[in-house]
């Protein structure tokens, strides 16, 4: 144990090297060379701006006169704000005399030129900043490097949240490190390497065939199904019944979990029963059983473990075995497989999934009835005379059943599990791919330590590695092996333990944890990492590294070709998730869950994952088919499952016929999120929209829910979100002395009336003139994106929603008219998208020096109608990708 401890100390020292190399920045005291403001710009300002923004008037507390006649270190930010206002057309205000388009463009280019000249004269301020891998990048890099699936036991789960800039967790200066994070790097490396390396013999394939009762957590309770068969009928239990959506059935014969991690085949013999049973909602407390007889019963499988659970804590043990309500109802990321269960015919349902050592499967009925408030047990008790015949009624009254087995004699919707089988681990080759990623197909020999570590480090560190680069780690391995042998460990085991420490050291080295870009012009391997972490959130593959080795990636056409290949790879699904989480702040969906009985549909129909899926499918299809970005603003189609169709008022019966039909740019797994199972009823379809209110992102429930607060809507929140994320024009924060908008609990005024107070305040007027109209346009959608014509009643008063407004020089009556106005600003929307893409790709804030390159990308995209894939590829072609 002592040599292992010493090796861990050495790993910690390697990490300390990372911390001491951070934060050293070049001196930025120089403010750069002043860049004069041209005569044309001064003339433009004099005619169109100085009447409101000179030293005497200073409207909105802004004076352009104070900025002087040149861009300097002190005035650059002020000139940039002025440029943005002129460029976006917000200044001069719509009611003022507007300059001709050519005059405005000439002023924009001249002022931009001065800003670029000054910015480029300043010393680079981030030449020594190391960019740490964020949590997603760290996990995805390990998965691709070691051919592991880490999604079920994420090594970053205890890592601190990454700091974000403009929504993205990719800014090098924001991705700070700490001693706390370093300790977690050590823990993660220990965990992942222990899962990856396998010097032992190939494990035996075991088959577990538990029989009913699968679940025994009732501990012999006299009202359980198990006791009904064992004590009352005195016969073997033929099946285990799932009657509600509120709990799971574990395979308790496997409660200690599988002994070895690996791929397992899991089968369960199941049948759906009584789908069309009489469940009259009018007779139930709460008004519904939450069961839809038009839908097949669905069986979901989740994974659990008792590892780390205190056996004396009965509640914790019970939760691990049968779960809690939230674990069972939600199928967003928890269920590893979902099946549609055939009616009345026991059918084998199968899947192949990865199980960690100690994990066991649990089964649930996610779309089964809910017994919340005893609505089902109360229903059958109250209606026993109509639900049971005379013989059944006599048996029921004689049985004295408790609620735990009450439904045995009734016909209510349920799933019966007859048999189960777990077989594995299934290894087509041994050692497994994770081990071969380090050692290849040959057994490890101690004399090969240097070459093994150099080759592995070259992949892990994403650049050529010399023997000198890994010499400190090789010395660590040699010392560890010598110490273990001296302590009596047999040489083969000592060598294996030592090289294991070496592999951990590679994964703890700064070269793995950070992406350092040393020079203003990136080399081929740094460009390869730029592309791969932009489009995959992971390390470059062999083809991209070959391009880097050949020094081809300095050529824009080669970068474009590689980017096209990478977008066609399934790993680009991570780009879709990460970009939407940053750009649209999709990561916030569910952080403020809807509250109150009016939003029960959000939970009953499991809408949160459906909302997220709709937006991802919509964006991915546009990306893969190079669709126009105008569709993001307004479209005549979307993607929906049954729950979303109900929320949107769509004809699901007509749409359902398209389940399973291919959609260009999307895979079967994209459209049918059932994990390793088979549940067509879960499917999404592309649906034609006849209601123009719904088209585009602004009609999607994900956006409308994440921009609400879980209780009500706010035009200010939605308006500010739209300005920042659709038009790239974030409003300034409110002055500190402005009070919040209080709700009207009397129901006498609308939010529009209350916001008028802010618009009447000179300090607020300019911002609210821009923020409020987009927010008002979306007021016809409630806090989960459902259409409404009136606000909820307060004191029996239901005030109408007024979604009209004025946006720039365009007036609109509702969201349809507002989207028409947005479509006239496609170039501004395209620029916003390009800026968001580059912030994500470059890992830094954009500066004035980037503006010419951004403008060229937007202008090139315009020639083909502003298409989404074009924008991404043009960003990859841009020289910005090849520069620091």
C-alpha positions, -999 to +999 in steps of 0.1 A: +000+000+000+029+023+007+041+024-029+006+031-041+004+060-017+037+074-029+024+072-065-007+091-056+015+118-040+034+120-072+002+124-092-008+152-069+026+169-076+019+166-113-014+184-108+003+211-088+025+217-119-008+226-136-019+251-110+015+269-110+013+273-148-021+290-146-029+326-144+003+340-158-007+366-182+013+390-203+014+426-191-016+445-204-007+479-191-003+493-225-035+508-239-026+506-275-022+533-302-050+558-305-070+554-337-085+587-351-122+590-358-126+599-395-142+630-408-171+609-422-179+594-388-178+628-371-201+642-397-226+613-393-226+618-355-231+655-358-261+651-381-278+621-365-266+617-329-254+649-312-288+665-309-295+639-282-261+627-271-238+658-268-224+671-235-253+695-231-282+671-237-267+638-226-300+618-231-299+585-213-268+597-196-248+591-228-226+618-244-207+609-276-188+642-274-169+630-243-154+601-263-132+626-282-117+623-317-100+590-314-104+554-301-082+550-270-080+525-242-103+546-222-129+553-249-129+520-269-159+505-250-180+536-255-172+537-292-181+500-295-215+506-279-221+535-303-211+513-333-235+485-322-264+509-319-258+525-353-253+491-369-284+475-355-305+505-365-317+513-330-300+547-332-312+571-344-346+560-328-373+549-353-392+582-350-362+603-359-350+610-394-330+580-406-298+580-426-297+564-460-286+528-459-253+536-477-246+564-453-252+542-423-230+514-437-202+538-445-202+551-409-203+516-395-173+505-416-152+536-408-159+534-371-152+497-371-119+503-389-108+527-361-118+502-334-100+473-352-069+494-357-067+504-320-075+468-308-048+452-329-023+477-316-028+464-281-007+435-269-024+402-268-037+398-233-043+360-231-012+344-246-004+324-215-040+314-205-045+276-204-080+265-213-092+237-190-114+210-203-149+216-190-170+188-175-186+177-207-153+178-226-135+159-198-160+131-198-164+129-236-126+129-240-122+099-216-150+081-234-135+084-268-099+079-256-107+047-237-138+034-255-159+036-224-195+045-217-193+068-187-229+081-189-242+057-162-214+064-137-202+099-146-167+106-131-175+144-132-206+141-111-189+157-080-169+183-100-179+219-093-201+235-119-182+252-148-184+290-149-201+302-181-196+333-203-224+343-227-240+310-219-211+287-228-188+267-205-158+272-229-142+305-219-106+298-209-104+327-184-137+315-167-127+279-164-107+283-132-092+255-113-088+248-075-074+224-051-109+210-047-111+202-084-076+188-084-086+162-057-115+152-079-092+148-109-072+123-089-104+105-078-118+105-114-085+091-128-084+063-102-120+054-110-118+055-148-085+037-151-097+010-128-126+005-152-104+006-183-075-017-174-081-054-172-050-076-166-072-104-152-085-134-171-116-130-191-146-131-167-170-160-169-204-154-185-230-158-159-268-162-163-292-150-136-328-163-139-348-149-110-384-160-107-414-141-092-417-126-068-389-103-081-396-077-054-395-085-017-391-051-001-426-055+015-408-077+040-436-101+044-464-075+048-497-095+049-513-073+022-486-077-005-490-097-037-463-120-025-482-129+007-514-133-013-499-162-032-477-177-005-501-175+025-536-173+011-535-193-021-505-214-010-491-217-046-461-203-064-465-167-076-469-168-114-459-132-121-451-099-105-476-071-111-469-035-119-501-016-112-491+021-108-466+045-121-454+053-086-428+026-079-404+001-094-399-036-092-363-046-087-347-080-094-340-086-057-321-118-064-296-095-079-298-068-052-260-070-046-256-062-083-237-079-110-202-089-099-183-076-129-188-045-151-196-051-187-223-055-213-252-076-203-282-090-221-314-085-201-347-101-210-381-099-193-412-118-202-440-093-199-476-087-209-500-058-207-534-064-191-567-046-189-557-016-210-593-008-218-607-014-182-635+008-170-616+037-153-643+064-154-624+096-144-657+112-133-658+088-104-623+095-092-607+119-068-587+143-089-607+136-120-583+113-138-564+081-135-537+094-158-542+064-181-547+066-218-562+035-233-552+045-268-515+041-257-499+007-252-486+001-217-449+009-215-423-009-195-392+011-184-359-003-171-337+018-148-305+008-130-298+011-093-272+000-067-269-005-030-232+004-031-226+033-007-261+029+009-261+024+046-279-009+052-292+004+085-310+033+067-342+014+057-356+044+038-324+047+017-324+010+010-360+011+000-354+040-023-325+022-040-347-009-045-380+005-056-373+041-062-392+073-056-419+089-077-396+111-097-372+083-105-400+062-120-422+087-138-394+105-156-378+088-186-354+117-193-319+102-189-328+077-162-344+049-182-319+028-201-346+010-220-383+015-227-406-010-244-442-010-257-457-041-241-481-063-262-516-068-248-525-102-232-496-122-248-465-128-226-436-115-248-399-115-243-385-079-242-348-077-246-320-052-245-282-050-242-269-025-217-237-017-198-239-025-161-213-013-136-203-037-109-229-036-082-258-024-104-291-043-109-321-036-130-355-022-119-387-022-139-415+004-138-448+013-156-442+050-165-475+056-182-495+035-157-523+049-135-514+070-105-527+062-071-521+097-059-546+105-031-557+069-033-577+077-064-574+041-078-579+022-045-607+045-036-623+041-070-624+003-069-637+003-033-665+027-042-674+009-074-669-027-064-706-036-071-703-026-107-667-037-113-671-072-098-695-100-106-712-119-077-686-145-074-657-120-074-676-097-050-680-126-025-643-135-028-633-098-023-654-094+008-642-126+023-605-118+015-603-087+037-577-072+014-555-042+023-545-016-002-513-034-011-531-063-028-565-047-032-563-047-070-557-085-073-594-092-078-601-061-100-593-055-136-573-023-137-545-015-162-513-033-152-482-051-165-473-086-155-437-097-154-435-135-157-398-142-160-365-124-162-329-132-173-297-113-169-267-127-188-231-114-189-206-099-190-206-103-228-171-097-242-165-103-279-128-097-273-105-098-243-089-077-231-117-052-238-114-022-261-106+001-231-075-019-223-065-023-259-067+015-263-036+016-241-017-016-247-029-028-280-035-065-285-003-077-269+003-084-232+021-057-213+058-061-206+077-039-181+104-031-205+078-015-228+066+011-203+082+041-220+067+033-254+033+024-240+032+057-221+045+078-250+019+063-275-009+067-250+001+102-241+002+112-277-035+103-280-044+117-246-025+150-250-036+155-286-001+163-300+032+146-308+050+134-277+087+126-273+104+103-249+116+133-229+080+145-225+070+113-206+103+107-189+090+120-155+061+096-157+082+067-168+105+074-138+074+074-116+065+039-130+100+025-125+101+037-089+067+024-081+075-010-097+108-012-078+092-003-045+064-029-050+088-057-059+110-048-030+079-051-007+073-086-019+048-081-047+054-107-075+071-089-105+041-093-130+017-078-105+042-051-095+046-041-132+009-040-138+003-018-107+031+005-117+019+010-152-016+017-139-001+046-119+016+058-151-017+058-170-033+078-142-004+102-144-010+108-181-046+116-173-037+139-145-010+158-164-017+195-174-013+184-211-044+163-207-065+186-185-058+218-204-057+230-240-028+253-243-025+275-274+010+289-271+013+313-301-010+338-319-010+315-349-020+280-340-002+249-352-019+220-368-026+200-337-040+230-319-063+237-348-073+200-347-083+204-311-102+236-319-123+218-344-129+186-324-138+203-292-161+227-311-180+200-330-176+170-307-166+183-273-139+156-275-104+149-287-094+147-324-098+113-341-071+096-362-082+112-394-081+147-380-047+140-363-034+128-397-044+161-412-026+179-383+006+158-388+005+167-425+002+205-416-030+206-438-053+223-413-039+257-420-058+256-453-095+268-450-107+243-476-092+214-456-108+226-424-142+228-442-139+193-455-130+179-421-158+199-405-183+184-430-170+149-421-173+156-383-208+169-386-218+137-403-205+117-373-228+108-345-204+126-321-218+159-334-249+152-313-229+166-285-224+198-304-262+201-308-267+196-271-239+219-260-246+247-284-283+248-276-275+247-239-253+277-243-271+297-271-307+292-260-299+285-223-316+251-227-297+239-197-320+260-176-351+241-187-365+224-155-345+246-131-378+265-123-404+238-126-440+248-131-460+250-099-498+248-093-526+226-105-529+244-138-496+229-149-503+192-141-500+183-177-463+192-175-458+162-151-486+139-162-473+138-198-436+141-189-433+172-210-399+184-199-378+159-218-402+161-248-397+199-249-360+195-250-362+168-276-384+189-299-358+217-300-329+194-305-346+176-334-356+208-350-320+222-348-303+190-358-325+185-389-316+221-400-279+214-393-278+181-412-299+193-442-284+228-444-318+243-438-324+281-438-320+298-404-353+316-412-370+284-400-356+291-365-376+323-366-408+309-383-416+276-399-446+256-410-434+224-392-421+211-359-415+178-341-439+165-315-448+134-296-483+127-281-478+149-251-466+179-270-493+175-296-519+177-268-502+208-254-501+225-289-537+214-298-524+193-328-542+164-344-522+136-330-544+109-346-533+121-380-497+127-371-493+093-353-495+075-387-460+089-394-443+073-364-414+053-376-411+071-410-377+084-417-369+121-416-340+135-436-311+144-413-324+124-383-318+088-372-343+063-358-329+068-324-333+105-326-370+102-333-377+073-310-360+080-276-364+046-260-328+038-251-319+002-257-356-008-258-383-006-284-412+018-278-426+033-310-454+050-290-427+072-275-418+084-310-416+119-324-429+128-358-424+158-380-458+176-381-472+202-404-483+234-387-514+251-398-514+274-368-488+301-377-485+311-340-464+279-334-437+280-360-401+285-351-383+286-318-406+312-304-435+288-305-417+259-289-425+250-254-389+246-243-380+283-250-413+295-236-409+274-204-373+283-197-381+320-201-409+318-175-405+315-137-425+284-131-456+303-120-462+331-145-447+349-174-427+381-176-424+402-208-392+416-195-375+382-190-387+369-224-379+402-242-344+404-228-338+367-236-349+373-272-328+405-277-297+387-264-301+353-280-319+360-312-308+395-322-274+396-303-283+428-287-284+422-249-300+451-230-281+469-203-288+457-167-314+479-149-302+507-127-297+496-090-324+519-077-352+507-099-378+487-079-390+452-091-424+449-108-448+437-081-476+413-091-512+426-089-529+402-065-562+420-070-563+412-107-571+448-117-542+454-140-521+434-165-483+432-167-485+457-196-501+483-173-475+478-146-446+480-170-459+514-182-444+528-150-410+518-161-415+531-196-425+565-180-392+566-161-365+583-183-338+560-169-358+529-181-375+542-212-347+534-237-342+499-226-379+490-221-387+504-255-366+476-269-373+448-243-410+451-238-424+446-274-408+411-279-420+401-245-455+413-252-456+393-284-450+361-264-475+369-237-501+348-254-481+317-243-483+307-206-455+294-184-453+261-202-459+274-237-496+268-238-517+292-258-540+316-239-563+345-247-567+356-211-547+356-179-556+333-151-585+345-130-577+366-099-607+374-077-630+361-105-614+386-129-599+373-162-581+400-181-574+396-218-538+392-231-527+420-254-498+407-275-496+438-298-467+462-299-442+482-320-408+468-328-385+493-345-406+508-372-429+477-375-462+474-357-476+439-349-509+426-335-496+393-322-468+368-323-475+361-360-469+398-369-439+399-346-422+370-363-428+387-397-409+416-383-381+394-372-378+378-406-368+413-419-338+411-396-322+379-409-288+394-413-288+405-376-300+371-366-273+354-387-247+377-371-259+367-336-257+330-345-222+335-359-210+353-328-225+325-305-208+298-327-174+316-324-177+322-287-182+285-283-155+275-308-128+300-297-132+298-260-129+335-254-148+367-256-150+383-290-133+416-296-136+445-320-107+429-340-129+399-348-156+421-364-143+420-400-141+382-400-176+379-386-189+403-412-173+383-440-189+351-427-224+367-426-219+382-461-208+348-475-238+331-459-262+356-473-253+345-509-269+311-501-299+323-481-284+321-446-283+284-441-274+268-407-247+243-418-231+270-440-227+292-409-210+264-390-187+255-419-178+291-426-168+295-390-145+265-394-130+280-426-125+314-410-089+323-400-102+330-365-103+292-360-066+291-368-056+320-346-055+325-309 
